[in-house]
Amino acid sequence: MAAVRGASIVFHPQFTGEVPDPKFYDYAMIARSTENGIYFASVNYALENQKSTTSLLSPKGECLIKAEAEKQELITYKIEPGKANRLLAQRLLSNLLL
């Protein structure tokens, strides 16, 4: 909904520690960024045995920056909001919006 309403970046809080398939979460982040044509920032806690970490993905699904596992750190990256085209998000019929 954020992309439909014009957001260029969406922040996704997560609480993911040790999981059997951390790549599932990485691919889900790629899917969210590409299907919506937006920057997608998934923000996780710095936990012991953490496998899925804080990361920023481009509207094309590229991982632009990623935090180290099990380490508290602040990541920064300068984005270009104009590259978020929200192409697929704009296909949602406006009469379905809440």
Phi and psi restraints in degrees (range 20) as a CNS / XPLOR table:
assign (resid 1 and name C) (resid 2 and name N)
       (resid 2 and name CA) (resid 2 and name C) 1.0 -61.7 20.0 2
assign (resid 2 and name N) (resid 2 and name CA)
       (resid 2 and name C) (resid 3 and name N) 1.0 -43.8 20.0 2
assign (resid 2 and name C) (resid 3 and name N)
       (resid 3 and name CA) (resid 3 and name C) 1.0 -65.9 20.0 2
assign (resid 3 and name N) (resid 3 and name CA)
       (resid 3 and name C) (resid 4 and name N) 1.0 -39.6 20.0 2
assign (resid 3 and name C) (resid 4 and name N)
       (resid 4 and name CA) (resid 4 and name C) 1.0 -60.6 20.0 2
assign (resid 4 and name N) (resid 4 and name CA)
       (resid 4 and name C) (resid 5 and name N) 1.0 -36.2 20.0 2
assign (resid 4 and name C) (resid 5 and name N)
       (resid 5 and name CA) (resid 5 and name C) 1.0 -87.2 20.0 2
assign (resid 5 and name N) (resid 5 and name CA)
       (resid 5 and name C) (resid 6 and name N) 1.0 6.6 20.0 2
assign (resid 5 and name C) (resid 6 and name N)
       (resid 6 and name CA) (resid 6 and name C) 1.0 107.5 20.0 2
assign (resid 6 and name N) (resid 6 and name CA)
       (resid 6 and name C) (resid 7 and name N) 1.0 5.4 20.0 2
assign (resid 6 and name C) (resid 7 and name N)
       (resid 7 and name CA) (resid 7 and name C) 1.0 -68.0 20.0 2
assign (resid 7 and name N) (resid 7 and name CA)
       (resid 7 and name C) (resid 8 and name N) 1.0 137.4 20.0 2
assign (resid 7 and name C) (resid 8 and name N)
       (resid 8 and name CA) (resid 8 and name C) 1.0 -92.9 20.0 2
assign (resid 8 and name N) (resid 8 and name CA)
       (resid 8 and name C) (resid 9 and name N) 1.0 -22.0 20.0 2
assign (resid 8 and name C) (resid 9 and name N)
       (resid 9 and name CA) (resid 9 and name C) 1.0 -139.6 20.0 2
assign (resid 9 and name N) (resid 9 and name CA)
       (resid 9 and name C) (resid 10 and name N) 1.0 140.6 20.0 2
assign (resid 9 and name C) (resid 10 and name N)
       (resid 10 and name CA) (resid 10 and name C) 1.0 -123.2 20.0 2
assign (resid 10 and name N) (resid 10 and name CA)
       (resid 10 and name C) (resid 11 and name N) 1.0 132.1 20.0 2
assign (resid 10 and name C) (resid 11 and name N)
       (resid 11 and name CA) (resid 11 and name C) 1.0 -98.9 20.0 2
assign (resid 11 and name N) (resid 11 and name CA)
       (resid 11 and name C) (resid 12 and name N) 1.0 128.7 20.0 2
assign (resid 11 and name C) (resid 12 and name N)
       (resid 12 and name CA) (resid 12 and name C) 1.0 -119.0 20.0 2
assign (resid 12 and name N) (resid 12 and name CA)
       (resid 12 and name C) (resid 13 and name N) 1.0 104.8 20.0 2
assign (resid 12 and name C) (resid 13 and name N)
       (resid 13 and name CA) (resid 13 and name C) 1.0 -74.6 20.0 2
assign (resid 13 and name N) (resid 13 and name CA)
       (resid 13 and name C) (resid 14 and name N) 1.0 138.7 20.0 2
assign (resid 13 and name C) (resid 14 and name N)
       (resid 14 and name CA) (resid 14 and name C) 1.0 -137.5 20.0 2
assign (resid 14 and name N) (resid 14 and name CA)
       (resid 14 and name C) (resid 15 and name N) 1.0 157.7 20.0 2
assign (resid 14 and name C) (resid 15 and name N)
       (resid 15 and name CA) (resid 15 and name C) 1.0 -134.2 20.0 2
assign (resid 15 and name N) (resid 15 and name CA)
       (resid 15 and name C) (resid 16 and name N) 1.0 81.8 20.0 2
assign (resid 15 and name C) (resid 16 and name N)
       (resid 16 and name CA) (resid 16 and name C) 1.0 -122.2 20.0 2
assign (resid 16 and name N) (resid 16 and name CA)
       (resid 16 and name C) (resid 17 and name N) 1.0 118.7 20.0 2
assign (resid 16 and name C) (resid 17 and name N)
       (resid 17 and name CA) (resid 17 and name C) 1.0 -100.7 20.0 2
assign (resid 17 and name N) (resid 17 and name CA)
       (resid 17 and name C) (resid 18 and name N) 1.0 -126.4 20.0 2
assign (resid 17 and name C) (resid 18 and name N)
       (resid 18 and name CA) (resid 18 and name C) 1.0 -78.1 20.0 2
assign (resid 18 and name N) (resid 18 and name CA)
       (resid 18 and name C) (resid 19 and name N) 1.0 118.7 20.0 2
assign (resid 18 and name C) (resid 19 and name N)
       (resid 19 and name CA) (resid 19 and name C) 1.0 -127.5 20.0 2
assign (resid 19 and name N) (resid 19 and name CA)
       (resid 19 and name C) (resid 20 and name N) 1.0 151.8 20.0 2
assign (resid 19 and name C) (resid 20 and name N)
       (resid 20 and name CA) (resid 20 and name C) 1.0 -67.0 20.0 2
assign (resid 20 and name N) (resid 20 and name CA)
       (resid 20 and name C) (resid 21 and name N) 1.0 -28.7 20.0 2
assign (resid 20 and name C) (resid 21 and name N)
       (resid 21 and name CA) (resid 21 and name C) 1.0 -136.0 20.0 2
assign (resid 21 and name N) (resid 21 and name CA)
       (resid 21 and name C) (resid 22 and name N) 1.0 79.0 20.0 2
assign (resid 21 and name C) (resid 22 and name N)
       (resid 22 and name CA) (resid 22 and name C) 1.0 -62.8 20.0 2
assign (resid 22 and name N) (resid 22 and name CA)
       (resid 22 and name C) (resid 23 and name N) 1.0 -23.7 20.0 2
assign (resid 22 and name C) (resid 23 and name N)
       (resid 23 and name CA) (resid 23 and name C) 1.0 -63.2 20.0 2
assign (resid 23 and name N) (resid 23 and name CA)
       (resid 23 and name C) (resid 24 and name N) 1.0 -27.8 20.0 2
assign (resid 23 and name C) (resid 24 and name N)
       (resid 24 and name CA) (resid 24 and name C) 1.0 -55.8 20.0 2
assign (resid 24 and name N) (resid 24 and name CA)
       (resid 24 and name C) (resid 25 and name N) 1.0 -45.0 20.0 2
assign (resid 24 and name C) (resid 25 and name N)
       (resid 25 and name CA) (resid 25 and name C) 1.0 -68.7 20.0 2
assign (resid 25 and name N) (resid 25 and name CA)
       (resid 25 and name C) (resid 26 and name N) 1.0 -39.6 20.0 2
assign (resid 25 and name C) (resid 26 and name N)
       (resid 26 and name CA) (resid 26 and name C) 1.0 -62.1 20.0 2
assign (resid 26 and name N) (resid 26 and name CA)
       (resid 26 and name C) (resid 27 and name N) 1.0 -43.2 20.0 2
assign (resid 26 and name C) (resid 27 and name N)
       (resid 27 and name CA) (resid 27 and name C) 1.0 -70.1 20.0 2
assign (resid 27 and name N) (resid 27 and name CA)
       (resid 27 and name C) (resid 28 and name N) 1.0 -32.6 20.0 2
assign (resid 27 and name C) (resid 28 and name N)
       (resid 28 and name CA) (resid 28 and name C) 1.0 -64.2 20.0 2
assign (resid 28 and name N) (resid 28 and name CA)
       (resid 28 and name C) (resid 29 and name N) 1.0 -38.3 20.0 2
assign (resid 28 and name C) (resid 29 and name N)
       (resid 29 and name CA) (resid 29 and name C) 1.0 -65.2 20.0 2
assign (resid 29 and name N) (resid 29 and name CA)
       (resid 29 and name C) (resid 30 and name N) 1.0 -41.7 20.0 2
assign (resid 29 and name C) (resid 30 and name N)
       (resid 30 and name CA) (resid 30 and name C) 1.0 -61.1 20.0 2
assign (resid 30 and name N) (resid 30 and name CA)
       (resid 30 and name C) (resid 31 and name N) 1.0 -44.0 20.0 2
assign (resid 30 and name C) (resid 31 and name N)
       (resid 31 and name CA) (resid 31 and name C) 1.0 -60.8 20.0 2
assign (resid 31 and name N) (resid 31 and name CA)
       (resid 31 and name C) (resid 32 and name N) 1.0 -44.4 20.0 2
assign (resid 31 and name C) (resid 32 and name N)
       (resid 32 and name CA) (resid 32 and name C) 1.0 -63.9 20.0 2
assign (resid 32 and name N) (resid 32 and name CA)
       (resid 32 and name C) (resid 33 and name N) 1.0 -40.4 20.0 2
assign (resid 32 and name C) (resid 33 and name N)
       (resid 33 and name CA) (resid 33 and name C) 1.0 -70.1 20.0 2
assign (resid 33 and name N) (resid 33 and name CA)
       (resid 33 and name C) (resid 34 and name N) 1.0 -43.4 20.0 2
assign (resid 33 and name C) (resid 34 and name N)
       (resid 34 and name CA) (resid 34 and name C) 1.0 -75.1 20.0 2
assign (resid 34 and name N) (resid 34 and name CA)
       (resid 34 and name C) (resid 35 and name N) 1.0 -39.4 20.0 2
assign (resid 34 and name C) (resid 35 and name N)
       (resid 35 and name CA) (resid 35 and name C) 1.0 -67.7 20.0 2
assign (resid 35 and name N) (resid 35 and name CA)
       (resid 35 and name C) (resid 36 and name N) 1.0 -24.9 20.0 2
assign (resid 35 and name C) (resid 36 and name N)
       (resid 36 and name CA) (resid 36 and name C) 1.0 -102.9 20.0 2
assign (resid 36 and name N) (resid 36 and name CA)
       (resid 36 and name C) (resid 37 and name N) 1.0 -11.3 20.0 2
assign (resid 36 and name C) (resid 37 and name N)
       (resid 37 and name CA) (resid 37 and name C) 1.0 63.9 20.0 2
assign (resid 37 and name N) (resid 37 and name CA)
       (resid 37 and name C) (resid 38 and name N) 1.0 40.6 20.0 2
assign (resid 37 and name C) (resid 38 and name N)
       (resid 38 and name CA) (resid 38 and name C) 1.0 -132.1 20.0 2
assign (resid 38 and name N) (resid 38 and name CA)
       (resid 38 and name C) (resid 39 and name N) 1.0 166.9 20.0 2
assign (resid 38 and name C) (resid 39 and name N)
       (resid 39 and name CA) (resid 39 and name C) 1.0 -75.6 20.0 2
assign (resid 39 and name N) (resid 39 and name CA)
       (resid 39 and name C) (resid 40 and name N) 1.0 140.4 20.0 2
assign (resid 39 and name C) (resid 40 and name N)
       (resid 40 and name CA) (resid 40 and name C) 1.0 -129.0 20.0 2
assign (resid 40 and name N) (resid 40 and name CA)
       (resid 40 and name C) (resid 41 and name N) 1.0 115.4 20.0 2
assign (resid 40 and name C) (resid 41 and name N)
       (resid 41 and name CA) (resid 41 and name C) 1.0 -108.3 20.0 2
assign (resid 41 and name N) (resid 41 and name CA)
       (resid 41 and name C) (resid 42 and name N) 1.0 110.2 20.0 2
assign (resid 41 and name C) (resid 42 and name N)
       (resid 42 and name CA) (resid 42 and name C) 1.0 -100.1 20.0 2
assign (resid 42 and name N) (resid 42 and name CA)
       (resid 42 and name C) (resid 43 and name N) 1.0 121.3 20.0 2
assign (resid 42 and name C) (resid 43 and name N)
       (resid 43 and name CA) (resid 43 and name C) 1.0 -114.7 20.0 2
assign (resid 43 and name N) (resid 43 and name CA)
       (resid 43 and name C) (resid 44 and name N) 1.0 120.1 20.0 2
assign (resid 43 and name C) (resid 44 and name N)
       (resid 44 and name CA) (resid 44 and name C) 1.0 -118.0 20.0 2
assign (resid 44 and name N) (resid 44 and name CA)
       (resid 44 and name C) (resid 45 and name N) 1.0 159.7 20.0 2
assign (resid 44 and name C) (resid 45 and name N)
       (resid 45 and name CA) (resid 45 and name C) 1.0 -72.8 20.0 2
assign (resid 45 and name N) (resid 45 and name CA)
       (resid 45 and name C) (resid 46 and name N) 1.0 153.5 20.0 2
assign (resid 45 and name C) (resid 46 and name N)
       (resid 46 and name CA) (resid 46 and name C) 1.0 -87.0 20.0 2
assign (resid 46 and name N) (resid 46 and name CA)
       (resid 46 and name C) (resid 47 and name N) 1.0 92.5 20.0 2
assign (resid 46 and name C) (resid 47 and name N)
       (resid 47 and name CA) (resid 47 and name C) 1.0 -107.2 20.0 2
assign (resid 47 and name N) (resid 47 and name CA)
       (resid 47 and name C) (resid 48 and name N) 1.0 157.2 20.0 2
assign (resid 47 and name C) (resid 48 and name N)
       (resid 48 and name CA) (resid 48 and name C) 1.0 -64.7 20.0 2
assign (resid 48 and name N) (resid 48 and name CA)
       (resid 48 and name C) (resid 49 and name N) 1.0 144.3 20.0 2
assign (resid 48 and name C) (resid 49 and name N)
       (resid 49 and name CA) (resid 49 and name C) 1.0 59.5 20.0 2
assign (resid 49 and name N) (resid 49 and name CA)
       (resid 49 and name C) (resid 50 and name N) 1.0 24.9 20.0 2
assign (resid 49 and name C) (resid 50 and name N)
       (resid 50 and name CA) (resid 50 and name C) 1.0 -69.9 20.0 2
assign (resid 50 and name N) (resid 50 and name CA)
       (resid 50 and name C) (resid 51 and name N) 1.0 133.3 20.0 2
assign (resid 50 and name C) (resid 51 and name N)
       (resid 51 and name CA) (resid 51 and name C) 1.0 -114.1 20.0 2
assign (resid 51 and name N) (resid 51 and name CA)
       (resid 51 and name C) (resid 52 and name N) 1.0 -26.5 20.0 2
assign (resid 51 and name C) (resid 52 and name N)
       (resid 52 and name CA) (resid 52 and name C) 1.0 -108.9 20.0 2
assign (resid 52 and name N) (resid 52 and name CA)
       (resid 52 and name C) (resid 53 and name N) 1.0 122.9 20.0 2
assign (resid 52 and name C) (resid 53 and name N)
       (resid 53 and name CA) (resid 53 and name C) 1.0 -116.0 20.0 2
assign (resid 53 and name N) (resid 53 and name CA)
       (resid 53 and name C) (resid 54 and name N) 1.0 169.9 20.0 2
assign (resid 53 and name C) (resid 54 and name N)
       (resid 54 and name CA) (resid 54 and name C) 1.0 -59.2 20.0 2
assign (resid 54 and name N) (resid 54 and name CA)
       (resid 54 and name C) (resid 55 and name N) 1.0 133.4 20.0 2
assign (resid 54 and name C) (resid 55 and name N)
       (resid 55 and name CA) (resid 55 and name C) 1.0 -153.3 20.0 2
assign (resid 55 and name N) (resid 55 and name CA)
       (resid 55 and name C) (resid 56 and name N) 1.0 160.0 20.0 2
assign (resid 55 and name C) (resid 56 and name N)
       (resid 56 and name CA) (resid 56 and name C) 1.0 -123.0 20.0 2
assign (resid 56 and name N) (resid 56 and name CA)
       (resid 56 and name C) (resid 57 and name N) 1.0 126.6 20.0 2
assign (resid 56 and name C) (resid 57 and name N)
       (resid 57 and name CA) (resid 57 and name C) 1.0 -113.8 20.0 2
assign (resid 57 and name N) (resid 57 and name CA)
       (resid 57 and name C) (resid 58 and name N) 1.0 147.7 20.0 2
assign (resid 57 and name C) (resid 58 and name N)
       (resid 58 and name CA) (resid 58 and name C) 1.0 -80.4 20.0 2
assign (resid 58 and name N) (resid 58 and name CA)
       (resid 58 and name C) (resid 59 and name N) 1.0 168.7 20.0 2
assign (resid 58 and name C) (resid 59 and name N)
       (resid 59 and name CA) (resid 59 and name C) 1.0 -61.3 20.0 2
assign (resid 59 and name N) (resid 59 and name CA)
       (resid 59 and name C) (resid 60 and name N) 1.0 -15.5 20.0 2
assign (resid 59 and name C) (resid 60 and name N)
       (resid 60 and name CA) (resid 60 and name C) 1.0 -97.5 20.0 2
assign (resid 60 and name N) (resid 60 and name CA)
       (resid 60 and name C) (resid 61 and name N) 1.0 4.3 20.0 2
assign (resid 60 and name C) (resid 61 and name N)
       (resid 61 and name CA) (resid 61 and name C) 1.0 88.0 20.0 2
assign (resid 61 and name N) (resid 61 and name CA)
       (resid 61 and name C) (resid 62 and name N) 1.0 8.0 20.0 2
assign (resid 61 and name C) (resid 62 and name N)
       (resid 62 and name CA) (resid 62 and name C) 1.0 -81.4 20.0 2
assign (resid 62 and name N) (resid 62 and name CA)
       (resid 62 and name C) (resid 63 and name N) 1.0 135.6 20.0 2
assign (resid 62 and name C) (resid 63 and name N)
       (resid 63 and name CA) (resid 63 and name C) 1.0 -77.3 20.0 2
assign (resid 63 and name N) (resid 63 and name CA)
       (resid 63 and name C) (resid 64 and name N) 1.0 113.3 20.0 2
assign (resid 63 and name C) (resid 64 and name N)
       (resid 64 and name CA) (resid 64 and name C) 1.0 -84.7 20.0 2
assign (resid 64 and name N) (resid 64 and name CA)
       (resid 64 and name C) (resid 65 and name N) 1.0 -36.6 20.0 2
assign (resid 64 and name C) (resid 65 and name N)
       (resid 65 and name CA) (resid 65 and name C) 1.0 -159.7 20.0 2
assign (resid 65 and name N) (resid 65 and name CA)
       (resid 65 and name C) (resid 66 and name N) 1.0 147.1 20.0 2
assign (resid 65 and name C) (resid 66 and name N)
       (resid 66 and name CA) (resid 66 and name C) 1.0 -143.9 20.0 2
assign (resid 66 and name N) (resid 66 and name CA)
       (resid 66 and name C) (resid 67 and name N) 1.0 139.1 20.0 2
assign (resid 66 and name C) (resid 67 and name N)
       (resid 67 and name CA) (resid 67 and name C) 1.0 -77.4 20.0 2
assign (resid 67 and name N) (resid 67 and name CA)
       (resid 67 and name C) (resid 68 and name N) 1.0 155.9 20.0 2
assign (resid 67 and name C) (resid 68 and name N)
       (resid 68 and name CA) (resid 68 and name C) 1.0 -75.1 20.0 2
assign (resid 68 and name N) (resid 68 and name CA)
       (resid 68 and name C) (resid 69 and name N) 1.0 145.4 20.0 2
assign (resid 68 and name C) (resid 69 and name N)
       (resid 69 and name CA) (resid 69 and name C) 1.0 -67.6 20.0 2
assign (resid 69 and name N) (resid 69 and name CA)
       (resid 69 and name C) (resid 70 and name N) 1.0 143.0 20.0 2
assign (resid 69 and name C) (resid 70 and name N)
       (resid 70 and name CA) (resid 70 and name C) 1.0 61.1 20.0 2
assign (resid 70 and name N) (resid 70 and name CA)
       (resid 70 and name C) (resid 71 and name N) 1.0 22.1 20.0 2
assign (resid 70 and name C) (resid 71 and name N)
       (resid 71 and name CA) (resid 71 and name C) 1.0 -131.2 20.0 2
assign (resid 71 and name N) (resid 71 and name CA)
       (resid 71 and name C) (resid 72 and name N) 1.0 132.2 20.0 2
assign (resid 71 and name C) (resid 72 and name N)
       (resid 72 and name CA) (resid 72 and name C) 1.0 -79.9 20.0 2
assign (resid 72 and name N) (resid 72 and name CA)
       (resid 72 and name C) (resid 73 and name N) 1.0 122.9 20.0 2
assign (resid 72 and name C) (resid 73 and name N)
       (resid 73 and name CA) (resid 73 and name C) 1.0 -156.5 20.0 2
assign (resid 73 and name N) (resid 73 and name CA)
       (resid 73 and name C) (resid 74 and name N) 1.0 156.3 20.0 2
assign (resid 73 and name C) (resid 74 and name N)
       (resid 74 and name CA) (resid 74 and name C) 1.0 -103.6 20.0 2
assign (resid 74 and name N) (resid 74 and name CA)
       (resid 74 and name C) (resid 75 and name N) 1.0 123.9 20.0 2
assign (resid 74 and name C) (resid 75 and name N)
       (resid 75 and name CA) (resid 75 and name C) 1.0 -105.6 20.0 2
assign (resid 75 and name N) (resid 75 and name CA)
       (resid 75 and name C) (resid 76 and name N) 1.0 142.2 20.0 2
assign (resid 75 and name C) (resid 76 and name N)
       (resid 76 and name CA) (resid 76 and name C) 1.0 -132.5 20.0 2
assign (resid 76 and name N) (resid 76 and name CA)
       (resid 76 and name C) (resid 77 and name N) 1.0 149.2 20.0 2
assign (resid 76 and name C) (resid 77 and name N)
       (resid 77 and name CA) (resid 77 and name C) 1.0 -158.5 20.0 2
assign (resid 77 and name N) (resid 77 and name CA)
       (resid 77 and name C) (resid 78 and name N) 1.0 133.5 20.0 2
assign (resid 77 and name C) (resid 78 and name N)
       (resid 78 and name CA) (resid 78 and name C) 1.0 -85.6 20.0 2
assign (resid 78 and name N) (resid 78 and name CA)
       (resid 78 and name C) (resid 79 and name N) 1.0 118.1 20.0 2
assign (resid 78 and name C) (resid 79 and name N)
       (resid 79 and name CA) (resid 79 and name C) 1.0 -98.0 20.0 2
assign (resid 79 and name N) (resid 79 and name CA)
       (resid 79 and name C) (resid 80 and name N) 1.0 164.6 20.0 2
assign (resid 79 and name C) (resid 80 and name N)
       (resid 80 and name CA) (resid 80 and name C) 1.0 -115.7 20.0 2
assign (resid 80 and name N) (resid 80 and name CA)
       (resid 80 and name C) (resid 81 and name N) 1.0 93.4 20.0 2
assign (resid 80 and name C) (resid 81 and name N)
       (resid 81 and name CA) (resid 81 and name C) 1.0 -53.5 20.0 2
assign (resid 81 and name N) (resid 81 and name CA)
       (resid 81 and name C) (resid 82 and name N) 1.0 -28.6 20.0 2
assign (resid 81 and name C) (resid 82 and name N)
       (resid 82 and name CA) (resid 82 and name C) 1.0 -65.1 20.0 2
assign (resid 82 and name N) (resid 82 and name CA)
       (resid 82 and name C) (resid 83 and name N) 1.0 -18.0 20.0 2
assign (resid 82 and name C) (resid 83 and name N)
       (resid 83 and name CA) (resid 83 and name C) 1.0 -79.7 20.0 2
assign (resid 83 and name N) (resid 83 and name CA)
       (resid 83 and name C) (resid 84 and name N) 1.0 -10.3 20.0 2
assign (resid 83 and name C) (resid 84 and name N)
       (resid 84 and name CA) (resid 84 and name C) 1.0 -83.3 20.0 2
assign (resid 84 and name N) (resid 84 and name CA)
       (resid 84 and name C) (resid 85 and name N) 1.0 107.1 20.0 2
assign (resid 84 and name C) (resid 85 and name N)
       (resid 85 and name CA) (resid 85 and name C) 1.0 -94.5 20.0 2
assign (resid 85 and name N) (resid 85 and name CA)
       (resid 85 and name C) (resid 86 and name N) 1.0 -16.4 20.0 2
assign (resid 85 and name C) (resid 86 and name N)
       (resid 86 and name CA) (resid 86 and name C) 1.0 52.1 20.0 2
assign (resid 86 and name N) (resid 86 and name CA)
       (resid 86 and name C) (resid 87 and name N) 1.0 29.6 20.0 2
assign (resid 86 and name C) (resid 87 and name N)
       (resid 87 and name CA) (resid 87 and name C) 1.0 -55.4 20.0 2
assign (resid 87 and name N) (resid 87 and name CA)
       (resid 87 and name C) (resid 88 and name N) 1.0 -55.2 20.0 2
assign (resid 87 and name C) (resid 88 and name N)
       (resid 88 and name CA) (resid 88 and name C) 1.0 -71.8 20.0 2
assign (resid 88 and name N) (resid 88 and name CA)
       (resid 88 and name C) (resid 89 and name N) 1.0 -33.6 20.0 2
assign (resid 88 and name C) (resid 89 and name N)
       (resid 89 and name CA) (resid 89 and name C) 1.0 -62.2 20.0 2
assign (resid 89 and name N) (resid 89 and name CA)
       (resid 89 and name C) (resid 90 and name N) 1.0 -32.2 20.0 2
assign (resid 89 and name C) (resid 90 and name N)
       (resid 90 and name CA) (resid 90 and name C) 1.0 -74.0 20.0 2
assign (resid 90 and name N) (resid 90 and name CA)
       (resid 90 and name C) (resid 91 and name N) 1.0 -9.4 20.0 2
assign (resid 90 and name C) (resid 91 and name N)
       (resid 91 and name CA) (resid 91 and name C) 1.0 -76.0 20.0 2
assign (resid 91 and name N) (resid 91 and name CA)
       (resid 91 and name C) (resid 92 and name N) 1.0 -15.3 20.0 2
assign (resid 91 and name C) (resid 92 and name N)
       (resid 92 and name CA) (resid 92 and name C) 1.0 -62.1 20.0 2
assign (resid 92 and name N) (resid 92 and name CA)
       (resid 92 and name C) (resid 93 and name N) 1.0 133.3 20.0 2
assign (resid 92 and name C) (resid 93 and name N)
       (resid 93 and name CA) (resid 93 and name C) 1.0 -68.1 20.0 2
assign (resid 93 and name N) (resid 93 and name CA)
       (resid 93 and name C) (resid 94 and name N) 1.0 128.2 20.0 2
assign (resid 93 and name C) (resid 94 and name N)
       (resid 94 and name CA) (resid 94 and name C) 1.0 -60.5 20.0 2
assign (resid 94 and name N) (resid 94 and name CA)
       (resid 94 and name C) (resid 95 and name N) 1.0 -27.4 20.0 2
assign (resid 94 and name C) (resid 95 and name N)
       (resid 95 and name CA) (resid 95 and name C) 1.0 -73.8 20.0 2
assign (resid 95 and name N) (resid 95 and name CA)
       (resid 95 and name C) (resid 96 and name N) 1.0 -6.4 20.0 2
assign (resid 95 and name C) (resid 96 and name N)
       (resid 96 and name CA) (resid 96 and name C) 1.0 -93.2 20.0 2
assign (resid 96 and name N) (resid 96 and name CA)
       (resid 96 and name C) (resid 97 and name N) 1.0 -8.2 20.0 2
assign (resid 96 and name C) (resid 97 and name N)
       (resid 97 and name CA) (resid 97 and name C) 1.0 -69.2 20.0 2
assign (resid 97 and name N) (resid 97 and name CA)
       (resid 97 and name C) (resid 98 and name N) 1.0 143.6 20.0 2
